Amino acid sequence: MMETASEHSDAIETVRKLIQGIDIAMLTSVTEQGLVSRPMKTQEVEFDGDLWFLTMKDTEKYEELLENPNVNVAYVGKSYVSIRGTAELVDNREKIKEFWNNAYEKLLETTSDDPNLILIKVKAETAEYWEMGNRMKFVKQLYNKLSGHKSKEADTNQIVDLQS
Amino acid sequence: MMETASEHSDAIETVRKLIQGIDIAMLTSVTEQGLVSRPMKTQEVEFDGDLWFLTMKDTEKYEELLENPNVNVAYVGKSYVSIRGTAELVDNREKIKEFWNNAYEKLLETTSDDPNLILIKVKAETAEYWEMGNRMKFVKQLYNKLSGHKSKEADTNQIVDLQS
């Protein structure tokens, strides 16, 4: 299934609108015991296909993500959004300073120059969303053809690429 | 770490109060491609250590859960709750009728005698929750000693058994 650049940017724009203003997302990762999730403060930057979170190197999720980078990021707002992706741990001091604000100062009880701070970059591979009314309506699956698993998803209607 | 029957019922009661009235949970499961989540209507029954959801046999999640029963159930309300557990697919027609109500009729567009209906029973193994204020406060991890993975969790403070 080929997508045009315009369909690609429509997909990004759709996800951007869906998650806009939702301050906390649930990040689910894989541990030895099973699947765990935790609330993560979202960035006040526009979604471009990547999601960014701030954490500390001395946390369990840091170790978990190094071992298994598969994650799901769920947003609960007017819609329910599920983003499947892979997490990368990025030690970029400039980007940490760029994202930093007073909320993090309180949340993480540290300052932006703390060497323990690390970024989690989630590369979005598919996004699905549902809107709630009388019915729990599955609206659309947004698919990234870069993931290399096309055969199954290609059967699903309403798939558009997140990246082109 | 040994827990008393009273600590056990306190843990169940804590989770019950946290998730009470939250109509929709995000259920995350493992697929070949990675982690996916979807909103699921919660049951109007009191939490006793198991969470119940209704789905259809002809859905992707049915196949996914048969292949890999590890799940996370996240509740977003006044608190953020993460429940790690394992899913079992239960074909119990009486229980389906017991849970059935008009909301399902609209949501799933079927009737309670549909043979395609199936129950997802999630056996809760650990529950963690966070409350939001100035800080994102990690409140407590509620631990089920039945999971057989005690060594790691035993290091964590404030662990109580979900089941005794």
HADDOCK unambig.tbl for C-alpha pairs under 7 A between the chains (distance, minus, plus):
assign (segid A and resid 33 and name CA) (segid B and resid 149 and name CA) 6.98 0.50 0.50
assign (segid A and resid 34 and name CA) (segid B and resid 70 and name CA) 5.68 0.50 0.50
assign (segid A and resid 34 and name CA) (segid B and resid 84 and name CA) 6.60 0.50 0.50
assign (segid A and resid 35 and name CA) (segid B and resid 70 and name CA) 6.40 0.50 0.50
assign (segid A and resid 35 and name CA) (segid B and resid 71 and name CA) 5.67 0.50 0.50
assign (segid A and resid 35 and name CA) (segid B and resid 72 and name CA) 5.26 0.50 0.50
assign (segid A and resid 35 and name CA) (segid B and resid 84 and name CA) 5.80 0.50 0.50
assign (segid A and resid 36 and name CA) (segid B and resid 72 and name CA) 5.95 0.50 0.50
assign (segid A and resid 36 and name CA) (segid B and resid 82 and name CA) 6.60 0.50 0.50
assign (segid A and resid 36 and name CA) (segid B and resid 84 and name CA) 5.78 0.50 0.50
assign (segid A and resid 37 and name CA) (segid B and resid 72 and name CA) 6.95 0.50 0.50
assign (segid A and resid 37 and name CA) (segid B and resid 82 and name CA) 5.52 0.50 0.50
assign (segid A and resid 38 and name CA) (segid B and resid 82 and name CA) 6.50 0.50 0.50
assign (segid A and resid 39 and name CA) (segid B and resid 80 and name CA) 6.58 0.50 0.50
assign (segid A and resid 70 and name CA) (segid B and resid 34 and name CA) 5.67 0.50 0.50
assign (segid A and resid 70 and name CA) (segid B and resid 35 and name CA) 6.40 0.50 0.50
assign (segid A and resid 71 and name CA) (segid B and resid 35 and name CA) 5.68 0.50 0.50
assign (segid A and resid 72 and name CA) (segid B and resid 35 and name CA) 5.26 0.50 0.50
assign (segid A and resid 72 and name CA) (segid B and resid 36 and name CA) 5.95 0.50 0.50
assign (segid A and resid 72 and name CA) (segid B and resid 37 and name CA) 6.94 0.50 0.50
assign (segid A and resid 80 and name CA) (segid B and resid 39 and name CA) 6.59 0.50 0.50
assign (segid A and resid 82 and name CA) (segid B and resid 36 and name CA) 6.61 0.50 0.50
assign (segid A and resid 82 and name CA) (segid B and resid 37 and name CA) 5.53 0.50 0.50
assign (segid A and resid 82 and name CA) (segid B and resid 38 and name CA) 6.51 0.50 0.50
assign (segid A and resid 84 and name CA) (segid B and resid 34 and name CA) 6.61 0.50 0.50
assign (segid A and resid 84 and name CA) (segid B and resid 35 and name CA) 5.79 0.50 0.50
assign (segid A and resid 84 and name CA) (segid B and resid 36 and name CA) 5.76 0.50 0.50
assign (segid A and resid 106 and name CA) (segid B and resid 134 and name CA) 6.41 0.50 0.50
assign (segid A and resid 106 and name CA) (segid B and resid 135 and name CA) 5.92 0.50 0.50
assign (segid A and resid 107 and name CA) (segid B and resid 134 and name CA) 6.71 0.50 0.50
assign (segid A and resid 107 and name CA) (segid B and resid 135 and name CA) 4.41 0.50 0.50
assign (segid A and resid 107 and name CA) (segid B and resid 136 and name CA) 5.88 0.50 0.50
assign (segid A and resid 134 and name CA) (segid B and resid 106 and name CA) 6.43 0.50 0.50
assign (segid A and resid 134 and name CA) (segid B and resid 107 and name CA) 6.76 0.50 0.50
assign (segid A and resid 135 and name CA) (segid B and resid 106 and name CA) 5.89 0.50 0.50
assign (segid A and resid 135 and name CA) (segid B and resid 107 and name CA) 4.45 0.50 0.50
assign (segid A and resid 136 and name CA) (segid B and resid 107 and name CA) 5.85 0.50 0.50
